[in-house]
């Protein structure tokens, strides 16, 4: 079996898939990083670890009650 030879002008299997360069990204305008634009304070969300701790303790106690009770 022989491979078909391809010339430089051969479009390939799908001629619609051509190499294109995306010029929509503008590098002239600088934007701030996402971290500086967030509105979350340092103390917000601090209670979630305590809530998870209580939930885990309740679940462990429930499992022990079911297995040993």
Residue pairs with C-beta under 8 A, 6 or more apart in sequence:
6 12
